[in-house]
Amino acid sequence: MSQHTALNEQQQNKLVNKVSAIRFNLGIGNFDEAKQRAFSAEQSLIEEGMSPFGIITFYEHIPMDFANIGDFDTAAKLLNSCLAFLDNNKTFFEDAFYSRIRELAENARQNMLMQMNT
């Protein structure tokens, strides 16, 4: 499994570029563009050959960026996408890793939903 965990330089650059573009748009207040980029990033990363670990890395960061600006709805939707991605790629991950990541994502999603209701 270790050969699947490391991202090559090209994958790292793709991931950094996607995350940077989303964060740049958030930083300048272009929230609609940031949302559009965030929601299209997973499919784009898949089409560009990103490993599932790279996509999970994307989901480790981007939902929290939206939560930090108070957009809990977008954060929760991104976490829902993360959960769906995990479920669709379950066979790629070791059982313990899958279960832990899914648990963390589900807990984060529940926290976002609670924040939206307060």
Helices and strands as residue ranges (DSSP letters): H 2-5, H 9-27, H 31-47, H 52-68, H 72-88, G 90-92, H 95-116
